[in-house]
Amino acid sequence: MHPRGWLALVLFGVSLQAAHADEAELYVADDAIQGRYATGADLIGLSTGNLAAEVFTNEEDDLLGTLGLEFSGAPAGISPLVFTAGPKLYVATLDFLDDSFATVALGGKASYEISSHVPQMQIPTYVSGQLYYAPKILSFGEADHLTDFIIRLEAEFVPSLTGFFGYRLLQADLEDSGDYELDDDIHLGLRFNF
C-alpha cells in the first residue's frame, strides 16, 4: 500500500478513537503531513505520563512512525513553564533512498505561556520547543543518529482546541548518504483535547 494510504488509515483510526483520547493533533507543511494521538500511560500500566503515537509522511514518500512515553512537570510554585521528557521510538522507511531504520531518542519539550505576562492578551498563547536526539548506540539499520527539533507558537482558541504555527527540522544521519532531511519546513496545525 502507498505510504499516504497508510497515513489516511491511521488518521481515520485516530478520528474514530478520539472520544477516548486525551489529545489528537494534525499538522501540514508544504511537503509533509503528520498525525499524532496521545492518551494516558495507564493503557500500559503506568499511573503517570502519556503514551503518544505519530505517523509522518512527506513528498518523497518517506514514512515514519513514532511511539513515545512522556512525563510532564512544572518548576516549584506557580509557573507558566511546563516540561515534558521521555524516550521516543522512531521507525522509518525512506522510499527515495530505499533505506530504513529504527532508533530510540531521548528528549523532551518545554512550553511557556506568554499570555500570562501580557494582560491585554485574551487568548492563552504559548511558545514551545521540542528536541529529541538518538545517538548512534541507540540507532539500528541505516541511521547513525537522528535529530528532531520543533519550535512553535500556539494559541488556545477554546479550551479544547489549539492552533499552532511552527518550524521542524527532522534529520537522520544515514550510513551511506550522510544527513537526510525528512522535514525542514514551517507547518500549521490543530490540536484537539478530549
Backbone hydrogen bonds, N-H to C=O, Kabsch-Sander energy under -0.5 kcal/mol:
donor,donor_aa,acceptor,acceptor_aa,energy
5,G,2,H,-1.1
6,W,2,H,-1.6
7,L,3,P,-2.3
8,A,4,R,-2.3
9,L,5,G,-2.1
10,V,6,W,-2.4
11,L,7,L,-2.9
12,F,8,A,-2.3
13,G,9,L,-2.3
14,V,10,V,-2.5
15,S,11,L,-2.1
16,L,12,F,-1.8
17,Q,13,G,-1.9
18,A,14,V,-0.8
20,H,17,Q,-2.5
21,A,18,A,-1.2
22,D,38,A,-1.6
23,E,38,A,-2.0
24,A,192,F,-2.3
25,E,36,R,-2.8
26,L,190,L,-2.3
27,Y,34,Q,-2.5
28,V,188,L,-2.8
29,A,32,A,-3.1
30,D,186,I,-0.6
33,I,57,T,-2.2
34,Q,27,Y,-2.4
35,G,55,V,-2.3
36,R,25,E,-2.7
37,Y,53,A,-2.6
38,A,23,E,-2.6
39,T,51,L,-2.4
41,A,49,G,-2.4
43,L,40,G,-1.5
44,I,41,A,-1.8
45,G,42,D,-1.3
46,L,41,A,-2.1
50,N,70,E,-2.6
51,L,39,T,-3.2
52,A,68,G,-2.6
53,A,37,Y,-2.8
54,E,66,T,-1.8
55,V,35,G,-2.3
56,F,64,L,-3.1
57,T,33,I,-2.1
58,N,62,D,-1.1
59,E,31,D,-1.9
61,D,58,N,-1.9
63,L,93,T,-2.5
64,L,56,F,-2.7
65,G,91,V,-2.8
66,T,54,E,-2.3
67,L,89,L,-1.8
68,G,52,A,-3.2
69,L,87,P,-2.3
70,E,50,N,-2.8
71,F,85,A,-2.4
73,G,83,F,-2.4
79,S,77,G,-0.6
82,V,111,S,-2.5
83,F,73,G,-3.3
84,T,109,K,-2.8
85,A,71,F,-2.3
86,G,107,G,-2.3
88,K,105,A,-2.5
89,L,67,L,-3.0
90,Y,103,T,-3.2
91,V,65,G,-2.6
92,A,101,F,-2.9
93,T,63,L,-2.5
94,L,99,D,-3.5
95,D,93,T,-0.8
98,D,94,L,-1.3
99,D,94,L,-1.5
101,F,92,A,-2.1
102,A,140,F,-2.1
103,T,90,Y,-2.5
104,V,138,L,-2.0
105,A,88,K,-3.3
105,A,103,T,-0.6
106,L,133,Y,-2.3
107,G,86,G,-1.4
108,G,131,L,-2.0
109,K,84,T,-3.0
110,A,129,G,-2.5
111,S,82,V,-2.7
112,Y,127,V,-2.7
113,E,80,P,-2.0
114,I,112,Y,-1.0
114,I,125,T,-1.3
115,S,125,T,-1.6
116,S,113,E,-0.6
117,H,114,I,-1.4
118,V,115,S,-0.9
121,M,118,V,-2.0
122,Q,120,Q,-0.6
126,Y,154,E,-2.9
127,V,112,Y,-2.2
128,S,152,R,-2.4
129,G,110,A,-2.4
130,Q,150,I,-3.1
131,L,108,G,-2.5
132,Y,148,D,-2.2
133,Y,106,L,-2.2
134,A,146,L,-2.6
138,L,135,P,-1.4
139,S,136,K,-1.7
140,F,102,A,-3.5
142,E,100,S,-2.2
143,A,140,F,-0.6
144,D,173,D,-4.1
145,H,173,D,-0.9
146,L,134,A,-1.7
147,T,171,Q,-2.8
148,D,132,Y,-2.6
149,F,169,L,-2.7
150,I,130,Q,-2.4
151,I,167,Y,-2.1
152,R,128,S,-2.7
153,L,165,F,-2.6
154,E,126,Y,-3.0
155,A,163,G,-2.7
156,E,124,P,-2.8
157,F,155,A,-1.1
157,F,161,L,-1.0
158,V,161,L,-1.4
161,L,158,V,-1.8
162,T,191,R,-2.5
163,G,155,A,-2.6
164,F,189,G,-2.2
165,F,153,L,-2.1
166,G,187,H,-2.5
167,Y,151,I,-2.4
168,R,185,D,-2.2
169,L,149,F,-2.7
170,L,183,D,-2.9
171,Q,147,T,-2.8
171,Q,169,L,-0.6
172,A,180,Y,-2.6
173,D,145,H,-2.9
174,L,172,A,-0.9
174,L,178,G,-2.9
175,E,142,E,-3.2
178,G,174,L,-1.7
180,Y,172,A,-3.0
182,L,170,L,-2.4
182,L,180,Y,-0.7
183,D,170,L,-1.5
185,D,168,R,-1.4
187,H,166,G,-2.6
188,L,28,V,-2.4
189,G,164,F,-2.1
190,L,26,L,-2.1
191,R,162,T,-2.7
192,F,24,A,-3.3
193,N,160,S,-2.2
194,F,22,D,-1.5
